[in-house]
Each structure stands twice: as structure tokens, then as C-alpha cells.
Amino acid sequence: MPGPNFVFAFMVATLIGAAFHLIVGGGARQLALYLLSGWIGFTLGQSLGNVLNASILQIGEINIVLASVGALLALIAARVFSSERPTGRA
């Protein structure tokens, strides 16, 4: 059974991904991409906070600020790399 820290982190990362989808828009595939990107980015941000021993707005074991920044950066990267680009042909 997952611990309360994992459940809280999962909920926050899911909320960030869902809010990004609400703001940016898109279909079900984009929602899945944004949720996955939010989870991965949140985990990477949390790991970076642990490595740097940073404790900015820490709730329990979760470093909310760095983990949220990681999630937002991952979401922006997912949006940029998944957007359709014009082919340049007429």
C-alpha cells in the first residue's frame, strides 16, 4: 500500500497536469500526455530537491516548489515537442 507522501505527491502532480490541460486545451491524448509529463516532471523536481538538499515550502517529505517547477517545465516541454508544425509545403 502506498504511503501518504506518495499519494499526496501523486495528487498534486495530477492536479498540475490536469490544470495545464484545462488551460492549454486538447483531446484525450493530450490529457494523457500532460498527466504523464506532470508525474515525471514532479518526480524529477523532487529528486533534484533531494540531491540539492533544498527545502523550499516542504510539506512532509515533498518539496512542493521544486517538484512543481519540475512538473511545469516537463509540461511545457511536452507541449512544445508535441505540437504540430507546418510542413512548409503549399
HELIX and SHEET records of a PDB file:
HELIX    1   1 PRO A    4  VAL A   24  1                                  21    
HELIX    2   2 ALA A   28  LEU A   52  1                                  25    
HELIX    3   3 ILE A   64  SER A   82  1                                  19    
SHEET    1   A 2 GLN A  58  ILE A  59  0                                        
SHEET    2   A 2 ILE A  62  ASN A  63 -1                                        
END                                                                             
